[in-house]
Amino acid sequence: QAQLVESGGGLVQPGGSLKLSCVLSGFTLENYAIGWFRQAPGKEREGVSCISANDGSTYYADSVKDRFTISLDNAKKTVYLQMNSLRLEDTAVYYCNAHRVLPPRDYWGQGTQVTVSS
């Protein structure tokens, strides 16, 4: 049974940093894109960043480019999101996701709260 378990959220001041982790288990990572989404109160869930488990290629939303860095440790089956220069608007619940196109699969973590506040 697939499981994605996030950790690392918390309260941080503007300009600060946090590192999120997501441990993946119960499935092999081949052909998956592993990513982070976030959902702020009253807003739709949005994609933040993802990484290919096959070749390590990455994607970042414009709003986090040059501030966030995604990485994948295949041996530990753990994906990280290093978040620097955090802003008030980064406040949201952050969800880990594993997505495969064929055959289609989508797995989600339970979410971790990130609050940026002075």
Helices and strands as residue ranges (DSSP letters): E 3-7, E 10-12, E 18-25, E 32-39, E 46-52, E 58-60, E 68-73, E 78-83, G 88-90, E 92-100, E 105-108, E 112-116
